[in-house]
């Protein structure tokens, strides 16, 4: 692996991408890694690998000067997160230390000199009442970790599929989704606590306070949601205030489709 020094980063910026792949093998076949190579991203956080370690090809593990670290789910074809980086991390933290949650492969943290990056896949509760209960349990148990990270003194960026649209502006049909997982009052209130009580910053929303449809990152496969842009903004880069203030621009990449989500790209004026 080639490690680039901070001075080699274009304009001394760090480009961080977050993308739910809905299957790393499927996304690879749709050109995700070819696209990633052309972005010159420094760090790419991916979620929903749907693959175990022995399912990954060499090309999925590393390409050119970017290398991946992974936290796989125990269940075959399920969940899992990863982080690709051009820079070697000082430390890799796999999981939250909560066995029943870590079995689903939902948290991976890489620590660099200047900041830490997390790839997060918060559970979806849409499939059943049991999974919604599991989602609420994860949220309750994850909040202390968020509090701990915020108080650690380190700058942190948490990239991932949070499976919650925070505000009405964050989804097309908000009125008809108020009783559906992903836009429940309890979920939205929890995310408000993350921002207002714990001090985390929604980076995209900080940059673009009034952005609506252009910020959507997920579309249902039902009907013509993609064609009509009936989407949700549920993929976020949520950061501590210091590094959030150094975000210079963000975008959602929609020219190609690698999954039912679109990559969220943010440029930060900081080097790892």
Buried (B, 14 or more C-beta within 10 A) or exposed (E): EEEBEBEEBEEEBBBBBBBBBBBBBBBBEBEBBEBBEEEEBBBBBBBBBBBBEEBBEEEBBEBEEBBBBBBBBEEEEBBBBBBBBBBEBEEEBBBBEBEEBBBBBBBBBBBBEBBBBBBBBBBBBEEEEEBBEBBBBBBEEBBEBBBEBBEEEBBBBBBBBBBBBBBEBBBBEBEEBEEBBBBBEEBBEBBEBBBEEBBBBBBBBBBBEEBBEEBBBBBEEEEEBBEEEBBBBBBBBBBBEBBBBBBEEBBBBBEEBBBBBBBBBBBBEBBB
